[in-house]
Amino acid sequence: MHIRGLTIAFIAAGLTAGAFAAPVVRDDQTPPAPAAPSGPPPLQVQNPSYVTIPMEITVNRPVADVWARIGKYCDIAEWFQIQTGCQITSGKDGEVGAVRTVGAEILVAKTAYSYAYTQPVREGRPYNLYHGNLEARAIDAGTTKLLYTLIYDVSLVPGDDAAKAADVERRRTAFTGALRNMKILAEGGTLPPRS
């Protein structure tokens, strides 16, 4: 017995009664194995080891003044003393999605007195999840704490534990120097020549 509307619907969908039949297995064939449950693909780095490097410095100026002096996305060229400078190559300066020439870094988050960035995936290199976060936090009306935090997968640094620790300390030293430069600039001083 056919119900006319149902038959027409099956034909319109390109289906036949055979589309709903179980697969036929001959006696000399092994039935097909059930499909394995799908899950997420394996990690690119099997045993990541994420490190965070928190750093801070106190600045004797109000938070709004500090951020106005050192908090623009390309201010990194001044306080990190990058000789080639910094330009925005994509997106709008100061908005999430902006890309700066320094490390091709992408602005991924921001508040009134903070921003976070990441670096892009490079061809032929596993992604180390590198992110940086710069924040100015008011301590009181005339004092600000600058906080800079880095995170990345140190397991990708070649060598033994000593080499990995040295990489962390190299970054800590460089960014602690940048924080000192931010303090000098925000307090109205002049940076010493780059060493």
C-alpha positions in Angstrom: 0.0 0.0 0.0 1.4 3.4 -1.0 0.4 6.7 0.4 0.5 9.0 -2.6 2.0 12.0 -0.8 4.7 10.0 0.9 5.8 8.3 -2.3 6.0 11.6 -4.1 8.1 13.0 -1.2 10.5 10.1 -1.4 10.9 10.5 -5.2 11.4 14.3 -4.8 14.2 13.6 -2.3 15.8 11.0 -4.6 15.0 8.3 -2.1 13.7 4.8 -2.7 12.6 2.1 -0.4 16.1 0.6 -0.8 17.7 3.6 0.7 16.3 2.4 4.1 17.3 -1.3 3.7 20.1 -2.8 5.8 23.2 -3.6 3.8 23.3 -7.1 2.3 26.1 -9.3 3.5 26.9 -12.5 1.6 28.1 -15.5 3.6 31.6 -15.1 2.3 31.9 -11.5 3.4 32.7 -9.9 6.7 30.2 -7.4 7.8 31.5 -3.8 7.7 32.9 -2.6 11.0 30.9 0.0 12.8 32.2 3.5 12.3 34.6 4.6 15.1 33.2 7.5 17.2 34.6 10.7 16.0 36.5 12.9 18.4 38.9 15.8 18.3 42.1 15.2 16.3 45.3 14.6 18.3 47.2 17.6 19.6 50.0 18.9 17.3 52.3 19.0 20.4 51.7 15.8 22.4 53.1 17.0 25.7 52.9 20.8 25.9 54.4 22.6 28.9 52.9 26.0 29.2 54.8 28.6 31.2 53.7 32.0 32.4 56.1 34.8 33.1 54.4 37.4 35.3 56.3 40.7 35.7 55.3 44.0 37.3 56.6 47.5 38.2 55.1 50.5 40.1 54.8 53.8 38.3 54.3 57.1 40.2 51.6 58.5 38.0 47.8 58.1 37.7 46.6 55.1 35.6 45.0 57.2 32.9 48.2 59.2 32.4 50.4 56.0 32.4 48.2 54.3 29.8 48.0 57.4 27.6 51.8 57.5 27.5 52.7 53.8 27.0 49.5 51.9 26.2 49.0 52.4 22.4 49.5 49.2 20.5 52.6 50.5 18.6 54.1 52.2 21.7 56.1 48.9 21.9 58.6 50.4 19.4 59.5 53.1 21.9 59.6 51.2 25.2 61.2 48.1 23.7 63.5 50.4 21.7 62.8 48.6 18.3 64.9 50.4 15.7 62.6 49.5 12.8 59.6 51.0 14.6 56.1 49.7 14.5 53.2 50.0 12.0 49.7 48.7 11.9 49.5 46.4 8.8 45.9 45.2 9.1 42.8 46.2 11.0 42.3 49.5 12.9 44.9 50.7 15.4 43.9 50.0 18.9 41.0 47.7 18.0 40.8 43.9 18.4 42.1 42.3 15.2 44.8 44.9 14.5 48.1 43.5 13.4 51.4 45.3 14.1 54.7 44.7 12.3 56.4 43.7 15.6 56.3 39.9 15.3 53.2 40.2 13.1 51.3 40.3 16.5 47.5 40.3 16.5 45.6 42.3 19.1 43.2 39.7 20.6 41.7 41.5 23.6 41.6 44.9 25.2 40.1 46.9 28.0 40.4 50.6 28.9 43.8 49.9 30.5 45.0 46.6 29.0 45.5 44.6 25.9 46.5 41.1 24.9 48.1 39.9 21.8 49.3 36.7 20.1 51.7 35.8 17.4 50.6 34.0 14.2 51.3 30.4 13.3 54.5 30.2 11.2 55.0 27.8 8.3 57.0 24.7 9.3 56.8 25.4 13.1 54.5 24.0 15.7 52.4 26.7 17.3 53.7 27.6 20.8 50.6 29.5 21.9 52.7 32.7 22.5 50.5 35.4 24.1 51.4 38.6 25.9 49.3 40.8 28.1 50.0 44.4 29.2 47.9 46.0 31.9 47.9 49.2 33.9 46.2 48.8 37.2 45.5 51.8 39.6 46.9 51.3 43.1 45.7 54.7 44.2 44.9 58.1 42.7 48.6 58.8 41.9 50.2 55.3 41.6 49.9 52.6 39.0 51.1 49.1 38.7 52.1 47.9 35.3 51.8 44.1 34.8 53.2 42.3 31.8 52.5 38.5 31.5 53.8 36.2 28.8 52.6 32.6 28.2 54.0 30.1 25.7 54.8 26.4 25.3 58.4 26.0 26.5 58.4 22.3 25.5 59.1 23.5 21.9 62.4 25.1 23.0 65.2 22.8 21.9 67.5 21.3 24.5 67.3 20.1 28.1 65.6 21.7 31.1 68.5 24.1 31.5 68.0 25.4 28.0 64.2 25.9 28.6 64.9 27.7 31.9 67.4 30.0 30.1 64.8 30.8 27.4 62.3 31.8 30.2 64.9 34.0 31.9 66.0 35.6 28.6 62.4 36.7 28.0 61.9 37.8 31.6 65.0 40.0 31.4 64.0 41.6 28.1 60.4 42.4 29.2 61.5 43.5 32.7 63.7 46.0 30.9 60.7 47.1 28.8 58.7 47.6 32.0 61.5 49.8 33.4 61.5 51.8 30.1 57.7 52.2 30.4 58.1 53.5 34.0 60.7 56.1 32.8 58.5 57.3 30.0 55.3 57.4 32.0 57.1 59.4 34.8 58.3 61.9 32.2 61.9 60.7 31.8 64.1 60.0 28.8 65.2 56.5 27.9 68.9 55.7 28.0 70.4 54.5 24.7 69.7 50.9 23.9 72.4 48.6 25.2 
